[in-house]
């Protein structure tokens, strides 16, 4: 199809002037409005104002300017429909063959700190989406461009064939409806949050593709990584890659698990992850101390793992990391010396992110066949717990430190979950078992002699006293668990029998 008249009105003016110059050189008439018209005229491009087309002034502070039959009639008229063409001729409406529009910067507006509600509302575009939808609906006759990255494609096709193919128009129309849907989703989300509706009757979400992935969990599965607009900056999606191969699907999941655990700690901490479960967590006075403890926790499983450090990686720590095969190291920063050491390995991924940024609490979305589960993120902290001690013995000061560390980690371990901790590090992790004593036995076996004198944390209550029995025989001296079983008394008696101090938190941390 040949292009004779174009309507151009954009907030993103990237590449605008050379693109419109090229259109004019091909004999295409340009209609424009507002700031776009001003920019084009300043660059010597002849432009027809919207008011000249509509014979009606812009009004209501620019809220009404393109919502007019002479615009939408020119967009929606089906060229092969004689009655349509007769009607627009009778009303002196000229067809518009090309629409180049992008929308008011709503996302950028609400991203500003403390933005006023009134300013956000004023940046909800009405005329723009209406023109885009009209043009996209009539894409067999109208070309519509919403993304400056498509300018080159359009000009190339015009150069090659002097028209735009139906196939290209279909692709551009689909992109328009994705764009307007995402735009409306952001507005809906913003207004829903403003009124505090946590479970609306319909859920509108939008994500922007960050990258294509080579494959998903397995090589036969296709996958891509999408980022939430205005999502948390303390996230794997917002991380900066300094070195190494592109992240894989499994890398991203594991890295996400690592940084979520690192959120729990204010002191220097290192988290080692394998298959979305922690294999070692250590804290210390320095990041090197923390790493040494995380490594000692499970020197076998850390091989091929993902490491998150909540402090800058220095030369000494980098030297230790370099000795291992690791997929990813995540940290706030790396010293120059650390980078020189770690980048000697071609494939290791080095990522940085802002560990000091405000940690946005986001809804967690989990897909199921035919549906979506939505829940609040589990950010319940130890300070919020309703602590009680039902046993005769109370934990010592040192035991409290181990209990807190174990409890911070166990909430991030797949259920059923048991974590043993001692001397500022995990010493045993039992994950994803079908019964609780099974998870305890795995953690105990992993800990071995390091389990003697350790603290045990459970993500849920004990349905019977067998877990306490197993813990006592392994040398565990203190236990933290939610409590709430109808057989709590059995576990309390068993703990008292072995002199174990047991703490109830009143809160469960299932993770599936």
Number of C-alpha atoms within 10 A of each C-alpha: 15 15 21 17 20 23 24 21 21 23 13 16 13 12 12 18 18 13 15 20 17 12 20 18 9 15 11 18 20 24 22 24 22 15 13 20 22 13 15 21 15 11 12 10 16 16 19 16 16 22 15 10 17 17 11 13 12 17 9 8 7 12 14 14 19 23 16 16 14 20 21 19 20 23 30 22 25 18 16 10 9 10 12 15 18 12 13 17 12 9 11 12 20 18 25 26 23 24 24 23 23 23 21 20 15 19 17 12 17 20 12 10 7 7 11 11 12 8 12 20 14 13 17 20 17 15 19 20 22 15 22 26 20 21 29 27 19 21 25 20 26 30 29 32 23 23 17 18 11 12 17 12 13 22 17 14 14 18 12 10 11 14 16 23 17 15 11 17 22 19 13 21 26 15 17 24 17 13 19 19 16 18 20 19 17 21 20 15 16 16 15 15 11 10 8 10 11 11 10 10 6 6 12 13 14 17 15 11 10 13 13 15 14 16 15 15 13 11 9 9 9 13 17 14 17 14 17 14 15 13 15 17 17 20 18 22 18 17 17 14 16 14 17 17 14 15 19 18 19 16 20 17 15 25 28 20 24 28 25 19 24 24 16 15 15 10 15 20 29 33 32 35 27 21 14 21 21 32 27 29 32 29 26 18 10 14 23 25 18 26 28 21 25 27 26 17 26 21 14 10 15 23 16 15 23 29 29 27 27 25 21 18 24 17 19 14 19 20 15 15 21 17 9 14 15 19 20 27 23 28 22 18 21 22 13 11 14 20 18 13 17 24 16 10 14 10 16 20 22 23 22 20 21 17 19 11 10 10 14 12 12 12 13 11 12 10 9 8 5 5 8 10 10 13 12 11 11 15 12 13 11 15 7 10 13 11 15 14 15 19 21 14 15 17 20 12 9 12 21 17 17 27 27 18 28 30 27 20 29 31 24 23 27 20 23 24 31 34 34 35 32 26 19 22 28 34 33 30 31 29 25 17 16 11 14 24 24 20 22 29 19 18 24 29 16 18 23 13 13 21 24 19 19 30 34 34 30 31 26 25 23 23 18 18 18 17 21 26 17 16 27 21 12 20 19 25 23 28 28 26 23 22 25 17 14 11 14 17 16 17 24 21 17 20 25 16 13 16 16 25 23 28 24 19 20 16 20 16 23 17 16 9
